[in-house]
Amino acid sequence: MRIYDLTIILKSGEKAVSGEKFGEQMEKTVIAVGGKLGKMTEMGRKQMAYKINGQSEAEYTNWTLELPESGVLQLDKKLSVDKNVLRHLLVRSN
């Protein structure tokens, strides 16, 4: 297994899922693909440079993950279809 950094931009507002609830969902997803969830850093709500799906503000969160190589693509696909995730970036850490 390799170590990865995952940064996620979540919707903010009334209809958005809370950061805690999304964290629980993330933990289940990472375990389902055979990985381990490491350190989580909430970067808070920030104003974006441009609107994404009508959102001008979003919640930024960063995780350190341990994933098998087969789990990377599965996690990427799950994040791509999640309606609460505006953008995500998954990179291999040294």
JOFEN-V699859 format. One record per pair of residues at least 24 apart in sequence whose ideal C-beta (glycine too) atoms are under 7 Angstrom apart, sorted by the first residue. I is the first residue (numbers start at 1). J is the second residue. Records with the same first field share a line. If there is no record, write none. Layout:
# JOFEN-V699859
I: J + J
This chain:
# JOFEN-V699859
1: 35 + 66 + 67 + 68
2: 67 + 69 + 92
3: 64 + 66 + 93
4: 65 + 67 + 90 + 91 + 92 + 93
5: 62 + 64 + 91 + 93
6: 62 + 63 + 65 + 88 + 90
7: 60 + 62 + 88 + 89
8: 61 + 85 + 88
9: 58 + 60 + 86 + 87
10: 58 + 59 + 61 + 84 + 85 + 86
11: 55 + 58 + 84 + 86
12: 45 + 55 + 57 + 58 + 59
16: 84
17: 84
19: 59 + 61
22: 84
26: 63
29: 75 + 78
30: 65 + 75
33: 67 + 71 + 74 + 75
34: 68 + 71
35: 65 + 66 + 67 + 68 + 71
36: 65 + 66
37: 63 + 65
38: 63 + 64 + 65 + 66
39: 64
52: 86 + 87
53: 86
55: 86
58: 86
